[in-house]
Amino acid sequence: MIKKITLLTLVMLFSVNSYAQKKSKEEVVELMAEDTCECIAKKKIKKSATTEEKEMALGLCLLQSFNAHKNKSKYYKSKTLDDMEEIGEDIGIAMVGICAEDFLSIFSSEELVDIINEDDEDLGFDTSNDSGLTIEVELIAMNNDAISYIEAKDDFDKTHIFLITDEFEGYELLKKSNFGKFYTVTFKEEEFFDLSEKQYITKKVITKLEAL
């Protein structure tokens, strides 16, 4: 009888553990976002604190949540601290729908602008060009829809979509034989109305393409 109970217990534990690791990426992101929101609330960060102190507190909350839930999803199980930028973006987007008001109230408008500008610099954006923003990317694909666009990846393996709305310098480089090659893309940001989102969304519009 004892052997049967022990075997049943082991089977149940294995089943629970297997189920815990079968959560989808989205489910785990939501768990991490909820934990991070609670963590930030408990820390009671003052608006008078320095930007560095606020970012450090947020980073510690993100890391704590990631370590607590990463093994619940196959997608995140293999992720490491080197992937925290991507993970932070995933969690941050989810946090907007959970505790945006409390989270954003920590930072002043000036701090938020500085953080966004720092992120652009980290991704390789060069804002010194008066004619637009520039970034070095690997050309991945081109799509001809109602509005054509190209897909490219930067050095951080982040995918970027560039819309094609006008003829631009270097457009002749857009051909399949050049997929996988690296280019400097100059672009501008414009707002387009997204029917599914029922709001205007900022998109990147390519204005120039140069081979590296």
KENUFI-820594 format. One line per 3 residues: number of its first residue (from 1); for each residue z, x, y of N, C-alpha, C. Coordinates in steps of 0.1 Angstrom, whole numbers. Each point is the difference from the previous one (the first is absolute). Layout:
REM residues N
NUM> Z/X/Y/Z/X/Y/Z/X/Y | ...
END
This chain:
REM residues 212
1> 0/8/-12/0/-8/12/0/9/13 | 8/10/-1/1/9/12/-13/7/2 | -7/4/-11/-13/7/2/-10/-9/6
4> 0/-13/-4/-9/-10/6/2/-2/15 | 13/-1/3/3/-1/15/-4/12/8 | 2/12/-6/-4/12/7/-15/1/2
7> -7/-4/-11/-15/0/1/-5/-10/10 | 6/-12/0/-4/-10/10/3/5/14 | 11/6/2/4/5/13/-11/11/5
10> -4/9/-9/-9/10/3/-14/-6/4 | -4/-10/-8/-13/-7/3/1/-7/14 | 11/-6/3/1/-7/13/0/10/11
13> 7/11/-2/0/10/11/-14/6/2 | -7/2/-11/-14/6/1/-9/-10/7 | 2/-13/-3/-8/-10/6/2/-1/15
16> 13/0/4/4/-1/14/-6/12/8 | 1/12/-7/-5/13/7/-15/-1/1 | -7/-5/-10/-14/-1/1/-5/-9/10
19> 7/-12/1/-3/-10/10/2/6/14 | 11/8/2/3/5/13/-11/10/5 | -7/6/-9/-10/10/4/-14/-7/1
22> 0/-13/-2/-13/-7/0/-2/-8/13 | 9/3/10/-2/-7/13/-12/5/7 | -7/-8/7/-12/4/7/4/9/12
25> -10/7/6/2/8/12/6/-8/11 | -6/-12/2/4/-9/11/15/-4/-2 | 4/-3/-12/13/-5/-3/10/11/4
28> -3/12/-4/9/12/2/0/3/15 | -11/-1/7/0/2/14/9/-9/7 | 0/-13/-4/8/-10/6/15/3/-2
31> 3/4/-12/14/4/-3/4/12/9 | -8/10/1/3/11/8/2/-3/15 | -9/-9/5/0/-5/13/13/-8/3
34> 4/-8/-9/13/-8/1/12/9/1 | 0/10/-9/11/10/0/0/8/13 | -11/4/5/-1/8/12/5/-8/12
37> -4/-13/0/4/-9/11/16/-1/0 | 5/-2/-12/15/-1/-1/7/13/4 | -6/11/-5/6/13/3/0/3/15
40> -11/-3/7/-1/2/15/10/-9/7 | 2/-13/-5/9/-9/6/15/5/-1 | 3/6/-12/14/5/-3/3/12/9
43> -10/8/3/2/12/7/3/-3/15 | -4/-12/5/3/-4/13/-4/11/11 | -13/3/-1/-5/11/8/0/-5/15
46> 5/8/9/0/-4/14/-13/4/6 | -4/-9/10/-13/3/7/1/13/8 | 13/3/4/2/12/8/-1/13/-8
49> -1/-1/-13/-1/12/-9/-14/7/3 | -1/13/-3/-12/7/2/-11/-5/-10 | -12/2/4/-11/-3/-9/1/7/-13
52> 4/13/0/1/7/-12/11/-6/-9 | 11/-4/6/11/-6/-8/-5/-13/-7 | -7/-8/8/-6/-13/-6/-9/3/-11
55> -10/9/2/-9/3/-10/6/6/-13 | 11/8/2/7/6/-11/7/-11/-8 | 6/-10/7/7/-11/-7/-10/-8/-8
58> -11/-3/7/-10/-8/-7/-6/7/-12 | -2/13/1/-5/8/-11/10/1/-12 | 13/1/3/10/0/-11/0/-13/-7
61> -1/-11/8/0/-14/-6/-13/-1/-9 | -11/4/4/-13/-1/-7/2/8/-13 | 5/13/1/2/8/-12/9/-6/-10
64> 11/-5/5/10/-6/-9/-6/-12/-8 | -7/-8/8/-7/-12/-7/-10/4/-10 | -8/10/4/-11/5/-9/6/5/-13
67> 11/8/1/7/6/-12/6/-11/-9 | 4/-11/6/6/-11/-7/-10/-9/-8 | -12/0/5/-10/-10/-6/-13/7/-5
70> -2/13/2/-13/6/-4/-3/-2/-15 | 10/0/-9/-3/-1/-14/-3/-14/-5 | 0/-10/9/-2/-14/-4/-15/-3/0
73> -8/10/5/-15/-2/1/-7/12/-5 | -10/-1/-8/-8/11/-5/-6/7/12 | -4/-7/10/-7/5/12/9/11/7
76> 13/-4/2/9/8/8/8/10/-9 | 0/-2/-13/8/9/-9/-5/14/1 | -13/2/2/-5/14/0/0/6/15
79> 4/-8/9/0/4/14/12/10/3 | -2/9/9/10/10/4/2/0/15 | 9/9/5/3/1/14/-13/3/8
82> -9/6/-7/-13/4/7/-8/-13/4 | 3/-11/-6/-7/-12/2/8/-10/10 | 10/5/6/9/-8/8/-7/-6/12
85> -10/7/5/-8/-6/12/-7/-13/-4 | -7/0/-12/-6/-12/-5/10/-11/-3 | 11/5/-7/10/-10/-4/6/-6/13
88> 3/8/10/6/-5/12/-9/-10/7 | -13/2/-1/-10/-10/6/1/-13/-7 | 0/1/-14/1/-12/-8/12/-8/3
91> 12/7/1/13/-7/2/0/-5/14 | -5/7/10/0/-4/14/-7/-13/2 | -12/-1/-6/-8/-12/1/8/-12/-5
94> 6/2/-12/8/-11/-6/12/-4/9 | 6/10/6/12/-2/9/-3/-9/12 | -12/0/4/-4/-8/11/2/-15/-3
97> -2/-4/-12/1/-14/-4/15/-3/-4 | 8/10/-1/14/-2/-4/10/1/11 | -1/11/8/10/2/10/-6/7/13
100> -12/-5/3/-7/7/11/8/0/13 | 6/-12/3/8/-1/13/11/10/1 | 8/1/-11/11/9/-1/-4/14/0
103> -11/3/-7/-5/14/-1/-6/5/13 | -8/-8/6/-7/4/12/10/1/12 | 11/-8/-1/10/1/11/7/13/1
106> 0/8/-11/6/13/0/-7/10/10 | -13/-1/0/-8/9/8/-4/-6/13 | -1/8/11/-5/-5/13/-15/0/-1
109> -7/-7/9/-15/0/0/-6/14/2 | 7/8/8/-5/14/2/1/8/-13 | 11/-2/-8/1/7/-13/-10/-4/-10
112> -3/-13/0/-10/-5/-9/-14/6/3 | -3/1/13/-13/6/4/-1/14/-5 | 11/8/2/1/14/-4/-2/1/-15
115> 7/-8/-7/-1/1/-15/-14/-3/-5 | -7/-10/6/-14/-3/-3/-9/12/3 | 2/6/12/-8/11/4/2/12/-10
118> 13/2/-4/3/11/-10/-7/-3/-13 | 0/-12/-4/-7/-4/-13/-15/3/1 | -6/-3/11/-14/3/2/-3/15/-1
121> 9/8/6/-2/14/0/1/5/-14 | 10/-5/-8/3/4/-14/-12/-3/-9 | -8/-11/3/-11/-4/-8/-13/8/4
124> 1/9/11/-11/8/4/-8/-5/11 | 5/-11/7/-8/-6/11/1/10/12 | -11/2/6/-1/8/12/-3/-9/12
127> 9/-1/9/-1/-10/12/-5/8/12 | -4/13/-1/-4/7/11/-14/-3/5 | -8/-6/-9/-14/-3/3/-1/-13/8
130> -5/1/12/0/-11/9/-9/-11/-5 | -10/4/-9/-9/-10/-5/5/-8/-12 | 12/4/-5/6/-8/-11/9/9/-8
133> 6/-6/-11/9/7/-9/-9/7/-10 | 5/11/-6/-8/7/-10/10/3/-12 | -6/0/-12/7/4/-12/-9/6/-10
136> 5/10/-8/-8/6/-10/2/-7/-13 | -11/-5/-7/2/-8/-12/-11/4/-10 | 2/-5/-12/-10/1/-11/-7/-13/-1
139> -13/0/1/-8/-13/-1/1/-5/-15 | 4/-12/-1/1/-6/-14/-11/-10/-3 | -2/-10/9/-10/-10/-3/-5/-7/12
142> -11/-7/-1/-5/-8/11/-3/-14/-5 | 3/-10/8/-2/-14/-4/-8/-8/11 | -10/-7/-5/-8/-7/10/3/-15/-2
145> 9/-5/8/4/-14/1/-5/-6/13 | 5/-11/4/-3/-6/13/2/11/11 | 11/7/-1/2/12/8/1/12/-9
148> -9/10/0/1/11/-9/12/9/4 | 4/7/-10/12/9/2/-1/11/-11 | 7/11/4/2/11/-9/14/2/-4
151> 2/5/-12/14/4/-5/1/15/-1 | 12/5/4/2/14/0/15/3/-2 | 3/12/-5/14/4/-3/3/13/8
154> 13/0/6/4/11/7/7/10/-9 | 6/11/6/7/10/-8/12/-5/-7 | 5/-12/4/12/-5/-6/-4/-11/-11
157> -12/0/-3/-6/-10/-10/1/-14/5 | 1/-2/13/1/-14/5/-14/-4/3 | -3/-13/-4/-14/-5/2/-1/-6/14
160> -11/2/6/-3/-5/14/-13/-8/-1 | -1/-11/7/-12/-8/1/-5/1/14 | -13/4/1/-6/1/14/-12/-10/0
163> 1/-10/10/-11/-10/1/-12/7/7 | -11/-6/-3/-13/5/7/-5/-12/8 | 1/0/13/-4/-11/8/-12/4/9
166> -3/13/1/-11/5/8/-6/12/-6 | -12/4/4/-6/13/-4/8/11/7 | 3/10/-8/8/11/5/-5/14/-4
169> 4/10/7/-4/14/-3/4/4/-14 | -9/4/-8/3/4/-14/-1/-10/-11 | -5/-12/4/-1/-11/-9/-9/3/-12
172> -9/9/2/-10/4/-11/8/8/-11 | 12/4/2/8/7/-10/6/-10/-11 | -1/-13/3/6/-10/-9/-10/-3/-11
175> 1/8/-11/-8/-2/-12/8/5/-12 | -3/-6/-11/7/3/-12/2/14/-4 | -10/8/3/0/15/-3/11/7/8
178> 5/-7/10/11/7/8/14/-5/-3 | 1/-10/-9/13/-4/-5/8/11/-6 | 12/2/4/8/11/-6/0/12/10
181> -8/0/10/0/10/10/9/-3/12 | 3/10/8/10/-1/10/-7/-1/14 | 6/-9/9/-6/-2/13/11/-2/10
184> -4/2/13/8/-4/11/-5/-13/5 | 9/-10/0/-4/-13/5/7/-3/13 | -9/-4/10/5/-4/13/0/-15/0
187> 10/-6/5/1/-15/-1/8/-6/12 | -2/-12/2/8/-8/10/7/-11/-7 | 10/-6/6/7/-11/-6/-3/-13/7
190> -4/-10/-7/-3/-13/6/7/-11/-7 | 2/-11/7/6/-11/-7/-10/-11/-4 | 1/-4/-13/-9/-10/-5/9/-12/-6
193> -5/-12/2/7/-12/-5/-1/-1/-15 | 11/0/-7/1/-2/-14/3/-14/-4 | -9/-7/-6/2/-15/-2/11/-2/-10
196> 1/9/-11/10/-1/-10/14/2/6 | 1/10/9/13/3/7/3/-9/12 | -11/-7/5/1/-8/12/6/7/12
199> -5/13/1/4/8/12/-10/11/1 | 1/7/12/-9/12/2/6/12/-7 | -8/7/-7/3/12/-7/-7/12/5
202> 7/11/2/-6/13/5/-7/7/-11 | -13/3/3/-8/7/-10/-6/13/6 | -3/9/-8/-7/13/4/-15/-2/0
205> -7/3/11/-14/-1/1/-6/14/2 | -8/5/-9/-6/13/1/-10/2/11 | 1/11/8/-9/3/11/-7/13/-2
208> 4/8/-10/-7/13/-2/4/6/-13 | -9/6/-7/3/6/-13/-6/15/0 | 9/9/-3/-5/14/0/4/7/-13
211> -9/8/-6/3/7/-12/9/12/3 | 10/3/-9/9/11/2/-6/13/-6
END
